[in-house]
């Protein structure tokens, strides 16, 4: 069975938000939240490639792996105040990003998007409640 691309890439997660930068500009309009154990474990496994406006916010989480994935992703690690602690671009399948110092969560997005969105270490990001009215801790 072929995995659908795009719209179904983050389906199955119950809550969502919009990712904004400090200037209140929308970076990702469809940010799904993986804040339960099984959602964090599953992550993006078995999904098709992400759309430009999609991402997955894993919390808590300060490391990731791309085992069993079939596409590369960018990983933006955030601290408790949602400041960017580190960025790992174009993380290919079958890789590990080891624990990031002082990171509390990670946003996974389409490969190349962190650079396109001009996200840098030290940037302050914020989440606005999406369709389920939940924007994380």
C-alpha positions as CSV (number, residue, x, y, z in Angstrom):
1,X,0.0,0.0,0.0
2,X,1.4,3.4,-1.0
3,X,1.5,6.2,1.6
4,X,-0.3,9.3,0.5
5,X,1.8,12.5,0.2
6,X,1.0,15.8,1.7
7,X,-2.3,16.2,3.4
8,X,-2.1,12.8,5.2
9,X,1.5,13.3,6.4
10,X,0.5,14.5,9.8
11,X,-3.0,13.1,10.0
12,X,-3.8,11.1,13.1
13,X,-2.6,13.7,15.6
14,X,-5.4,15.2,17.7
15,X,-4.2,18.7,18.2
16,X,-2.6,21.4,16.0
17,X,-1.2,24.9,16.2
18,X,0.2,27.6,14.0
19,X,4.0,28.3,14.3
20,X,4.8,32.0,14.4
21,X,8.1,34.0,14.6
22,X,8.7,37.0,16.9
23,X,7.3,39.4,14.2
24,X,4.0,37.4,14.4
25,X,4.5,36.0,10.8
26,X,3.2,32.5,10.1
27,X,6.0,30.0,9.6
28,X,3.9,26.8,9.5
29,X,0.2,27.0,9.3
30,X,-0.3,23.3,10.0
31,X,1.8,22.3,13.0
32,X,0.6,19.0,14.5
33,X,1.4,18.4,18.2
34,X,2.8,15.1,19.4
35,X,2.6,15.5,23.2
36,X,1.5,11.9,24.1
37,X,3.8,9.0,24.4
38,X,2.6,7.0,21.4
39,X,2.4,10.1,19.2
40,X,6.0,11.0,20.1
41,X,7.1,7.4,19.5
42,X,5.3,7.3,16.1
43,X,6.4,10.8,15.0
44,X,6.4,10.9,11.2
45,X,7.0,7.2,10.7
46,X,5.0,5.8,7.8
47,X,4.0,9.2,6.4
48,X,4.5,10.8,3.0
49,X,6.6,13.9,2.6
50,X,5.5,17.0,4.4
51,X,3.9,20.0,2.6
52,X,5.6,23.4,2.9
53,X,3.2,24.5,5.6
54,X,3.3,21.3,7.7
55,X,5.3,20.4,10.7
56,X,5.3,18.1,13.8
57,X,6.0,19.5,17.2
58,X,7.3,16.8,19.5
59,X,7.3,17.6,23.2
60,X,8.9,16.8,25.3
61,X,11.8,15.7,23.2
62,X,15.5,16.7,22.8
63,X,16.6,14.1,20.2
64,X,15.1,12.3,17.2
65,X,15.8,9.5,14.8
66,X,14.7,9.0,11.2
67,X,14.8,5.2,11.2
68,X,12.2,3.8,8.8
69,X,11.4,7.2,7.2
70,X,11.6,7.6,3.5
71,X,12.4,11.4,3.3
72,X,14.7,14.0,4.8
73,X,13.5,16.6,7.4
74,X,14.7,19.7,9.1
75,X,14.7,19.6,12.9
76,X,14.4,22.8,15.0
77,X,15.1,22.2,18.7
78,X,13.5,24.6,21.2
79,X,14.1,25.3,24.9
80,X,11.4,25.9,27.6
81,X,10.9,29.5,26.4
82,X,10.6,28.3,22.8
83,X,13.9,29.9,21.8
84,X,15.7,28.0,19.0
85,X,18.6,26.0,20.6
86,X,19.8,24.2,17.5
87,X,18.9,23.4,13.9
88,X,19.7,20.2,12.0
89,X,18.9,20.6,8.3
90,X,18.3,17.9,5.8
91,X,18.4,15.0,8.2
92,X,18.2,11.9,5.9
93,X,16.5,8.6,6.7
94,X,18.3,6.3,9.1
95,X,20.0,9.0,11.1
96,X,20.1,10.0,14.7
97,X,20.2,13.5,16.1
98,X,21.6,13.1,19.6
99,X,20.2,15.0,22.6
100,X,20.5,18.7,22.2
101,X,21.6,20.6,25.3
102,X,18.8,22.5,27.0
103,X,16.2,21.6,24.3
104,X,12.8,20.6,25.6
105,X,11.0,20.0,22.2
106,X,11.7,19.7,18.5
107,X,9.8,20.8,15.4
108,X,10.2,18.5,12.4
109,X,9.5,20.1,9.0
110,X,10.1,19.6,5.3
111,X,13.8,19.5,4.5
112,X,15.1,22.9,3.6
113,X,12.3,24.8,5.2
114,X,14.2,26.1,8.3
115,X,16.6,28.0,5.9
116,X,13.7,29.1,3.7
117,X,11.8,30.5,6.7
118,X,15.0,32.2,8.0
119,X,15.0,30.4,11.3
120,X,18.2,30.9,13.3
121,X,19.6,29.8,16.7
122,X,18.4,32.2,19.3
123,X,15.1,33.1,17.4
124,X,12.0,33.2,19.6
125,X,9.1,31.2,18.2
126,X,5.6,30.9,19.5
127,X,2.6,28.8,18.8
128,X,-1.0,29.9,18.4
129,X,-3.8,27.5,19.1
130,X,-5.1,25.6,16.0
131,X,-8.2,23.6,15.3
132,X,-8.2,21.8,18.7
133,X,-7.5,24.9,20.8
134,X,-4.2,23.6,22.2
135,X,-0.8,25.1,21.7
136,X,1.2,23.1,24.1
137,X,2.7,23.9,27.5
